[in-house]
Amino acid sequence: MTDHRTAPGGTGARDLHAFIAGLPKAELHVHHVGSASPRIVSELAARHPDSKVPTDPEALADYFTFTDFAHFIQVYLSVVDLIRTPEDVRLLTFEVARDLARQQVRYAELTITPYSSTRRGIDERAFMDAIEDARKAAEAEFGTVLRWCFDIPGEAGLVSAEETVRLATDDRLRPEGLVSFGLGGPEVGVERPQFKPYFDRAIAAGLHSVPHAGETTGPETVWDAINELRAERIGHGTSSARDPKLLAHLAEHRIALEVCPTSNIATRAVRTLDEHPIKEFVAAGVLVTVNSDDPPMFGTDLNSEYAVAARLLDLDEPGLAALAKNAVEAAFLDEPGKARLAAEIDTYTSAWLTP
């Protein structure tokens, strides 16, 4: 078999980037508001001039330079505050789908924080209608299938947890595209076990459990997410590498880690890419997916994250295809849909490698 691994910066590296650009993909950890492109953020900021967010797209690069995770949350919430009307919600959702489609993303589970919008006065029914209208329009125009994860903003406490689970489980409101229930925001001082009753209700209503854990805290937070919140996937899970028993548990039970390398550097969760624990995860047999998190805020996209993974894991084209199929396996997509996407990845890779 020909060795397709490439040296960074060489001709092969350019070919690998081209392979990634065309590779069919699934994106499992990407935030709704955090995916707003500079163009969309500046347009929303212009609509709402009382905001501190710059209206100049070029100035957003400096605005999106974070000193630590707490600063990231502060900036993130300032962008959240730009989403004030159903029209804002619809615009953002459709444009996020457009950006995903450009990267050959066939299926994406978009993390949405409805509490952030409803508490700012957007009617809950209008919010649901806006995201669903955008979802259906995007699938019709781009072919990209969107599904939703409703997540609790941990910094807002149990009031937000109650509101989020109500919106996620009320049959009169629950959107057709909703598949999972999550927990985001800061981890320090926001213990996972307190959210157990809310996750229990969401799971009872048929939703999957996908909390963030172990990004800025230790592996005990990941254990809490598994034991208390019945996590089926873990958002980030960065500190899991410090606990061999945890890695073995994740591997045995196929609890996927949604890894977001550039995000972890931007928020200072990991010091440098070369120190990122993704290598330890893979070596331990953990199911790893690569994701973009809040791509414009971190100056990245999903294609760039695959390129990072290729360098850190020394992957060739078949290795990258296998990584893409990890996301298919971990997705909350029906089995026929998984089979179609996996087959498309195989067909694309085979055609690429055929002389």
Buried (B, 14 or more C-beta within 10 A) or exposed (E): EEEBEBEEEEEBBEBBBEBBEBBBBBBBBBBBBBBBBBEBBBBBBEBBEEBEBBBEBEBBEEBBEBEEBBEBBEBBBBBBBBBBBBEBBBBBBBBBBBBBBEBBBBBBBBBBBBBBBBEEEBEBEBBBBBBBBBBEBBBEEBEBBBBBBBBBBBBBBEEBBBBBBBBBBEEEBBBEBBBBBBBBBBBEEBEBEBBBEBBBBBBEBEBBBBBBBBBBBBBBBBBBBBEBBBBBBBBBBBBBBBBEEBBEBBBEEEBBBBBBBBBBBBBBBBEEBEEBBBBBBBEBEBBBBBBBBBBBBBEBBBBBBBBBBBBBBEBBBBBBBEBBBBBBBBBBBEEEBBEBBBEBBBEBBEEBBEE
